[in-house]
Amino acid sequence: MLVSKLRPGGPGIATFIFETLTQLHATLARTYKLAVSLPDVPFARIHAKTAGLPRTTETERLVIQRIGQDVFRDTLMDYWGGPPAF
């Protein structure tokens, strides 16, 4: 079980205490997945993949959108921990 205590005098806003290493590892894994799937990281990946592509016609823009789609899909899979149940 996770316990959170406010620490008015210490660094940060709260202290988190885990009863087991398994709980700590699960929390760190989830935190990592959230960190790499939040808006800045996927945008940077899409920008890097499409940096050298022209952006002058609608067809070229459509290609750029399709290239970014796999980044978006992979980010959702990381965020939710796998494919959806349906």
Secondary structure, DSSP 8 states (H G I E B T S, - for coil): -EEEEE-TTSSSSEEEEESSHHHHHHHHHHHHHHHHHSTHHHHHHHHHHHTTS--SSHHHHHHHHHHHHHHHHHHHHHHHTSS---
